[in-house]
């Protein structure tokens, strides 16, 4: 390494007060040790690198040629070392958590992988809770996440490809899949898009998701987010592909379909009858959470003749002294509910849930007593809010909440015609939407009867002998023939 490169490294480490640049003279030659103590195993650096260098410097039984010969035999340091011939990138190795050793006169560097970042312990999932089944969840440390996944799938066909993305963050992104089960064109598409990402930094999986999306704009998620290793393992065995990002306690799964976003890992830990019933409830209430307020507004405003007389009298009596139109009333209540929901998320957890629940009850009761909103509207908004929590994946829930406001305005201005027209447009969009070549509504559109065993219903496991054609093109059978 020339003096010019040494000066450049020192210049780049200027004002980096947490970096160590230690120079040791060994047999009249300079050995420079560079590392950042906060992200390496300091005890190993001292015991296995610094002390052997100091011992060599103080040894009278060795000389410079012998020292270099011992380095080639890797007998000086009791650690595996790697040679780096691109000397100008020494600083990149240092900030990545490696210990770099420069030895005067050699055309390469030695570096040791002794990275040790601070990380939290493995804990249970906070957003995908299950009663029966594993409780562990991913954390921010990517190596811990990979170990959790390797613990689930112990097979050499589990492949893991590494990408480094981000000019400044240099974030490690891993694509995981099982050889022979995935669709090759999906993997090739993901590989091409990851290689073409040029961005300053990746701080989470959502950064990647936005760059990996297709050009067709859509409010619906084309990835499935999950923080559960068992969900990723099960998806990989179905033929899907996982994307894990360093620093993010969640993984992306592709392809994704509408029905996969309505499924929960607990469906497979319960009996097939309970799992099927819960899936039907989820589908019903997910549709209800999107359309109920708009249907109520459209019917009470434009089509009151289809309401039974006794119910109509009750609704009319409740709205007798309300100063706002039904549409304005619904928008006020929905916006208030969204504000309470968001506040409950941001408030510290010990009091957040309590405030969101009590706040909703108190505000709703006070609004009814003050004559600002009617009691039926409070009931409709409450049912809608509760129904939206039934959707197991937050991204689909956010889409439902967004579409609800559009349908609400159409229902309040155009009646049922506007609501039905919007529903048909949404369905047409879903029917044309694809996630990495997989139809979003498969197996409903297109119709694939074989895959119905694990869609609206969850049939017993012995009956699901083949993988879904939506995800896998290779080994279709997942159970041996008897």
N, C-alpha and C positions, 0 to 999 in steps of 0.2 A: 504494500500500500504506500503510495507516495505521500509526501508531506502535504501536497495540495488536497488530497482526499481527507487526510487527517484534519486539516484546518477546516475543511467544509463540514465535517461531522461535528467538530467543536462549535462551529458557528451555528449549526442547526440546533444544538443543545443549549444555546445561549438562552438565558431566562427560564430554562427548565430546571428549577431548583430541586425537583424531586429525582433528577437523573444523576447517576454515578458514573464518573469517568476516571477510573483508577489505573494509574500507570505503575508497572512493576518492572524493575530491571532484572533480567535473567541472563547471566553470563555475558554482561556488557551489551545486551540488546533489549529493546523496549517491547514489553507486552502490555497491551492496553485492554482493560476489562470495562465494558460498557453495559449498563442495565438500569432499570427503574425499580427501586426496591419495593414500591407499593404494589407492583403487579407480578412479582416473581417470588419464588420460595427462597427467602433470604438465608435460612439455615443451610439449605443445600448449596447455595452459592458460596457461602463461607467455608463449609466443610469439604466440598468436593471440587472447588475451582480455586478459590483464593489461597487456601492453606497448601494445596499441592504446588501452586506457583511459588509461594513464599519458601516452601521446603526446597524446591529446585533452585531458587535463587541463593539460598544459604548452603547448598550442598557443595562439598569439595571433591566429591567422587564423580562428578559429571562435567560435561562441557557442552557447548552449543550444538555441535553435530550430533552428539549422543541424545541431547534433548529433542532435537527435531526427529531423530530416528524413533525415539519412543513415542512421539506424537503420532507418527504414521502407524504405529502398532496399537495406538489408543490405550497405552498403559500408564499415561501420566494422570489422567482424570478418570475416576471410577464412575463415569457417566457417559452415555452415548452422545456423541457429538456429530454435527452435520457441517459439511464444507459449503461455503457460499462463494462463488467465483465472481459475482457481481459486487465488487467492493463498494460501489457508490450507493448501494441500497442497504448499507449497514444500519443507517438510522431507522429505516422501516422495520428492520428486524428488532431493533431495540424497543420502539414504541408498540410493537405487537406483543411484547412480553417475553422476549428471548434475552438470553445473556450472550453477548457478542464478545469474542476474544480475537483481538488483532495481534499478530506476531510479526515483528519487523522482518522484512525480507521475503515473506511468503506472499504469493499472488492470490491468496484467498483468505477467507475468514473462517473461523470456527464459531458455531453458535449452538447453544444448548436450550432445549425447550423446557424451561422451568416456570412456565406461566402459572400464576395463581391469583385469580380474581376473587373478590369478595362475593359471596353468594348466600342466599337464604336456604333454609332447609326445605326438603320436600314436604309439601303440605297437601291437604285435600283440596279438591276443586271447589271454587267459590261460585262459579257461574253455571256449572253443569253437575248439580248435586244428584246423587243416587242414594237410595236406601240400601239396596243389595248390590254388591259388586265392589271393585277396587275403589279406594278413596284417594289414591295418589294423583297428583297433577304435575304438569310441566312447570319448570321455574325458568328464570332468566338465563341460567348457564346452559349453553348448548351441549356441552359434553355430558352433563347430568341428564339432559333430555334424551340424548342418543343412548345412554346407558339404560334408561328406563325402557326405551324401545327395543334395544337388544335383549333385555330381560324378557320381553313378551314374545319375540320372534327369534328363536335360536336355530337359524338355518342359513347356510352360505348363500342362498339365493336372495337374501335381503341385501340390496345394493344401496350404497350411500355415495352421492356425488357432491363434491364441494365447489362452491362458487364464492368468490370474494368480490363484494359489490360496495361501492361508495368511495369517492375520492379521498374523503377525510376519515370516515368511520371505518373503512375496510372491513365491513361486516361479513362474517362467515354465514353463508346460506347453504343449507344441505337439502338436496332432493333425495328422497328415499322412496324405494319401490321394491317389489319382489319380481325378480327376473322371470319372464314367461307368463305372468298373470296380467300385466298392464297392457294397454294399447300402445304400440310403438309410436304411432303418430302423435299421441298426447305428450309422451315424453320428449319427442323431437321438438314439438311446438314450445314446450316449457323451456327446454334447453336453449333454443334459439333466442327466445325473448329474454331470458336471464343474461345471456352473453351480450345482448345488445343494450342492456340498461346502462346508461351513463348518467350518474347523479352524484351530488356532493355527499350524501349520506343516507343510510338505511337505519332507522331507529325502531322499526317495528314491522310486523308482517303486513300491516295495511299499506305501507309504502310499496311493498312488492306487489300486492294485489292490484293496486291502481295501474302499475306498469304492465301487469300480465293480462289485464282485461282485454277483451276484443274491442274492435273499433265501434261496434254497435252500442250506442248509449242505452243503459238500462238501470232502473233503480233496484233491480233484484240482484242479490249476490250470486256470482258465478263460482265462488269458492265457499267452502264450508270451514269455518273457524272452529277449532276445538282445543281445549287445554288438557284433554285426557289422553294418556298414552294408550289405554285400551281401545279407545275409539280410533286412534290412528292405526293401531295394529290390525283391528278388524277391517278397516277400510283398505289397508294394503293387501290383505288376504282376499278382498273382493276384486282387486285389480286397480284400485285407485292409486294416486301418487300423492305423497306428502311433501310439504315444503316447510322446513324448520329454519327459523332465523335466530341468530345469536342475540341475546338481550330481550327476547320476547317469550313470555310463558304460554304461547299458543302456537298451533300449527295450522297451515292451510292444507285443505284436501281438494283435489281436483280429479276428475270432473265432479260437479255438484248438480243435483236435480232438485226440483221443487219438493219432491217427496222425501229426499234424503235430509232436507232441512227441517222436516216435520218429525224426524225420528230422533229418539234419544237412546243412549247406550243402555239405559235401564229397561228398555223394551225387551232386550235379550236376556236380562237377568230375572225377569218375572216369568210367570206362566204365559204360554202363547195366547190364552183367552184374555187375561188381563192386559197383555201388551196390545192385542188387537183392539180391545175396547178403548184403551187410552188413545190409540192412534186415530180412531174414528172421532173421539172427542176433540182431539187436537185439530183435525181437519175442519170439523164443524165450527169450532170456536175461532179458528183463525179466519175463516170466511166471515163469521159473525162480527168479529172485531173490526173488520174493514168496512162492512156494509151496513151494520145495524143503525148507526146514527143517520146516515143518508136515507135509508128506507123509512125511518120514523119521520124525518122531516118531510120527505116527499109525500108520504101517505097522509099525514095530518094537515099538510098545506094544500095539496092539490087533489087528493083522492080519498077524502074523508068518508065517502059513501061505502067504501069497502070495509070500514071498521064496524064491528058489531055495535048496536045502538047503546047498550049499557056501558061499554067501554068508551065509546065516543062521548057520552055524557060526562063520564068521570074525567076524561082528558080535558074536555071543554071547561068543566068547573075548575079544574086545577089551573087552567091558563086564563081564567077570566080577568084577573087584575094584573097580568104580566104586561109590562110596557114595551117589550121587545117582540120582534117577529120570532118565529120558531128557529129560523136560520141563525139570526143574531144570538139567540139564547144558546143554541147548540155550540156555536163558535166560541162564545164566552166560556162555557163549561169545559169544552175540550181544551182550549188554551190554558185554562186554569189547572186542569188535571195534568197536562203536560208539564206545566211549570212546577207543580208539586212533585211529580215524578222525578224531574231533573234535579230539583232541590234535594230530594231524598237521596239521590245518588251522590251528590257533592258534599252533603253534610257528613261529618264524622259518623262512622258506622254505628257506634253505640246508641246514637239518638236519631240517626237518619230515618230508619224504618218507622220508628214511633212517630216522628214528626209528620212523615208523609201520610200515614194512616189517620192519625188524629186530625191533622190539618185538613185532609179531605172531608172527614166527617163534619168537623166544625164549620168549615166554609160552606159545604153543601146545605147543612141544616140552617145556617144563618141566612144564606141566599134565598131559601124557600120561605122562611119566616118573614124576610124583608120584602117578599113579592118580586124579587128580581128574576128568578127562574122558577119553573114549575117543578113539582115533585116527580112527575113522569120523566122529565128530561134528566133529572139527577139519577134516576134509576137506570135510564138508557146509557148514560155516560159511564156510570159505575160498572154496569155489566160489560160494556165495551172495554173499559180499562182492565178489568179482571181477566177478560178473555184474551187480551193481548199478552198477558203474562204466561199464558199456557203454551205459546209458541216457544219451543226449546232453544232456538238459536236467535240471538239478539239481532243479527243482521236482517233476517226475514221479518222480525218484529218491528224494526225501524222502518222497513219498507211498507209494512201494513199501516203503521201510524202515519206515514207520509201520504199514502194513497187515500186514507180516510178523509183527509181535509179536502182533497179534490172531489171525491164523491159527495161529500157533504155540501159543497157549494153547488154542484150540479143538481143534487136532489132538491135544494132549496130554491133553485131558479128554474129548473126544467121538469121537475117531478120525476116520476118513475121512468119516463122515456130517457132522461139524461142519465139516470143511474144505470139502467140496463145497457144503454149505448156504451157507457164507460166500462162496464163489466165485460162486454164483448170485446172492446178494444184491448183491455188488459189480457183477456184470455188469448186473443189473437197474437199479442206481443209475446206471451209465454210460449205459445205453440211454435213461434218462429225463432225463439231464443235458443241458443246453444252454448254449452259450457265445454270448450275445447272439443267441439265436434259432436258432443252428446246432446240430444234433444232435451230441453229443460223439463218437459212434461212426460218423458218416458217413464213408465210403460203405458201411459194413457194415450199420449199422442207423440209418436206412433204407438199403435196398440201392440204390445208384446205380452201375450197371456202368460208366458213362462215366468215373467218377472213379477206377476201379481202376488206371488206367494210371500213377498216381502215388501209390499207397498202399503196399500190401505190396511191390510191385515198382516199379522205375523204368525205364519203357520208354524207348527212344531219343527224343530231343527232337523229331525230325520227326513222330513219331506223336502227340505231345500237342498237337493242333491247337486244342483248346478249354480254357478255364479251368475250374477246379473249380466245380461248382454250389454247393459249401458256402460259398464266399466271394464269388462274383460273381453279380450278377443282370443286369448291363448288357451290355457287349460280351463275349460268350462266346468268340468266336474270337480267338486270339492269333497265328495264322499266316495269311498271305494264301493264298487258294485259288490253286492252280497252274492 
